């Protein structure tokens, strides 16, 4: 577990602009127990660091085993969460919908890239710890660590 305390940092009033995208929000749940069932109007990445659960897309249920990444795209219903009675550890970040074309052009999200395993968690954890330290320092550089997170081999469920 990265830390004991959940957090949520909203950057919409002080945008964090990077090459091609803007970070709107960053959050962390060390023990997320609830399931999500909603349509988002933003681009969301959920990095599942520990635990198991399910992800329902196009009315097909897919088993999730950590570590992995799941995405939620604007206008698409998302249903996901840990196994009933259990928890998972999740770091998420949210990007505005208007950044979708750029993110999709880079192969970072899309109809064919909704979930994928993380093959090597060590550099991801290192980058997330750096990111969390930056955010907790309330630095204007918050989110810089997102560019350090290497997440490989996206595949459609």
Secondary structure, DSSP 8 states (H G I E B T S, - for coil): ---SS-EEEE-SSS-EE-SS-EEEEEEEEEEE---EEEE-SEEEEEEEEE-EEEEEETTEEEEEESSEEEEE-TT-EEEEEE-TT--EEEEEEEEEGGGHHHHHHTTSSBTTBSEEE-S-HHHHHHHHHHHHHHHHTT-TTTTGGGGG------B--
